[in-house]
Amino acid sequence: MQYAPSASLSKYIKHYLLFNVPSNDQRKYRHFSNGHQGLVFILKNGELTLLNSRTKLPETFVLGQLSKSQEFQIKGTVSVLIVLFQPSGFYELTSIPGSKYINSFEDSRLIFGNEILKLKERLQLCSDSSIMINYLDSYFTEKAKGRQHSMTPSLENAVGIINNEKGRLSVNELCAKTGITERKIQRLFFEQIGISPKKFIGNIRLHSFLRQLRNEGDFSSLTKLSLDAGYYDQAHLIREFQKIVGIAPTEYLKTSRLAVNLFEV
């Protein structure tokens, strides 16, 4: 279930996401990029383990930008609460470059200190999601008061253009629309968002396609959906989809999903 942050925080936080893993079996999931960083709280007594390294994840961690999908195992009965930041929200609230934690699951205590564990304890005791949201809003409102960085206006304009175009443009076209050199736009994206403008554009285009696919659910129109989403043809879509998600679009729709970019394997 998605929950909106307070209006004053919407510049930094896209939404809060709360979901339960339906059983205490050991299940494997794949997570792929959506162009945002997140702060994750593992509630209840379950645990998450990265499959590629067999590393048990901390009870609360910062999920950095992903250049490749990640697979992990969930063991036990778990509730997961995710704070999904706006593209530069993590940078603005922490002053940490977005590129620092690429493909990383960093213990939140190393970034926010022990206060983040106190917040987790409060969240874990909540019996009502609205109380959870109030705790989160209060915590991040205080964080926002002490912020030292803001999203560069030229980058904010670039991100707005990409979202309005739903990722249907190239980096060269973006530079032409914004009047920013490619070198500068690369630097701004890496510093404040954590990935290249090309990857960010690709993520926005892919997730725009996923919305269309979920709404239509008609594989007979996959070629049309590909073109509408800004891909050259169906082959281009499938190639880019598999590169980010790891499976074909037709396979993706058959999966059991906890979130758009989190599905059981």
KAMOTA-V191889 format. One record per pair of residues at least 24 apart in sequence whose C-alpha atoms are under 7 Angstrom apart, sorted by sequence separation. I is the first residue (numbers start at 0). J is the second residue. D is the distance in Angstrom with one decimal. If there is no record, write none. Layout:
BEGIN
{{I;J;D} {I;J;D}}
END
This chain:
BEGIN
{{37;61;5.8} {38;62;6.0} {47;71;6.5} {48;72;5.2} {204;228;6.4} {37;62;5.0} {47;72;5.6} {48;73;6.7} {36;62;5.7} {37;63;6.8} {47;73;4.7} {170;196;6.6} {36;63;5.0} {46;73;5.9} {47;74;6.5} {170;197;6.1} {36;64;5.6} {46;74;5.4} {35;64;6.4} {45;74;5.5} {46;75;6.7} {34;64;6.6} {45;75;4.3} {44;75;6.8} {45;76;5.3} {32;64;6.9} {44;76;6.6} {45;77;4.9} {32;65;5.3} {43;76;6.9} {44;77;6.5} {154;187;6.7} {31;65;7.0} {43;77;5.6} {166;200;4.8} {42;77;6.1} {43;78;6.2} {166;201;6.4} {31;67;6.8} {32;68;6.8} {41;77;6.9} {42;78;5.0} {64;100;6.8} {65;101;5.8} {66;102;6.5} {31;68;4.4} {41;78;6.2} {42;79;5.9} {63;100;4.8} {64;101;4.8} {65;102;4.8} {166;203;5.1} {167;204;6.4} {30;68;5.6} {31;69;6.5} {41;79;5.0} {63;101;5.1} {64;102;6.0} {165;203;6.0} {166;204;4.2} {29;68;6.7} {30;69;5.3} {40;79;5.9} {41;80;6.7} {63;102;5.8} {161;200;6.5} {165;204;5.5} {29;69;5.6} {30;70;6.3} {40;80;5.1} {63;103;5.4} {29;70;4.3} {39;80;5.8} {40;81;6.3} {62;103;6.2} {63;104;6.5} {162;203;6.9} {28;70;5.6} {29;71;6.5} {39;81;4.5} {62;104;4.9} {165;207;6.1} {27;70;7.0} {28;71;5.5} {38;81;5.6} {39;82;6.4} {61;104;5.6} {62;105;6.8} {27;71;5.7} {28;72;6.2} {37;81;6.4} {38;82;5.0} {60;104;5.9} {61;105;5.1} {27;72;4.3} {37;82;5.4} {38;83;6.7} {60;105;5.2} {61;106;6.4} {26;72;5.5} {27;73;6.3} {37;83;4.5} {60;106;4.4} {61;107;5.7} {25;72;6.5} {26;73;5.4} {36;83;6.2} {37;84;5.7} {59;106;6.3} {60;107;4.5} {25;73;5.6} {26;74;6.7} {35;83;6.7} {36;84;5.7} {59;107;5.7} {25;74;4.6} {35;84;6.1} {57;106;5.8} {24;74;6.2} {25;75;6.8} {35;85;6.3} {92;142;6.3} {23;74;6.3} {24;75;6.2} {35;86;5.2} {92;143;5.9} {23;75;4.0} {34;86;6.7} {23;76;4.5} {36;89;6.9} {93;146;6.9} {94;147;6.6} {22;76;5.9} {92;146;5.3} {94;148;6.2} {91;146;6.3} {20;76;6.4} {20;77;5.5} {91;148;5.0} {19;77;5.9} {20;78;6.3} {91;149;5.4} {19;78;4.4} {91;150;6.7} {18;78;5.8} {19;79;6.3} {18;79;5.5} {167;228;6.8} {17;79;5.7} {18;80;6.8} {167;229;4.8} {17;80;4.5} {87;150;6.4} {16;80;5.7} {17;81;6.4} {16;81;5.0} {15;81;5.7} {16;82;6.6} {15;82;4.7} {14;82;6.4} {15;83;6.0} {14;83;5.5} {13;83;5.6} {12;83;6.0} {13;84;5.3} {12;84;4.2} {13;85;5.0} {11;84;5.8} {12;85;5.0} {11;85;5.2} {10;85;6.8} {12;88;6.2} {11;88;4.1} {40;119;6.8} {43;123;6.9} {42;123;5.8} {98;189;5.6} {97;189;6.4} {98;190;6.1} {97;190;5.5} {96;190;4.9} {97;191;5.1} {96;191;5.7} {97;192;4.8} {98;193;3.8} {97;193;3.8} {98;194;6.4} {96;193;6.9} {90;191;5.7} {87;191;5.3} {87;192;4.9} {86;192;5.4} {64;193;6.3} {64;194;6.9} {5;136;6.4} {4;136;6.4} {8;140;6.9} {34;199;5.7} {34;202;5.9} {33;202;5.6} {32;202;7.0} {68;243;6.5} {67;243;6.3} {68;244;6.4} {31;243;6.5} {31;244;5.8} {32;260;6.9} {31;260;5.4} {30;260;5.6} {31;261;6.8} {30;261;4.5} {29;261;5.6} {30;262;6.8} {28;261;6.6} {29;262;5.5} {28;262;5.4} {29;263;6.3} {28;263;4.2} {29;264;6.5} {27;263;5.8} {28;264;5.4} {27;264;5.6} {18;257;7.0}}
END
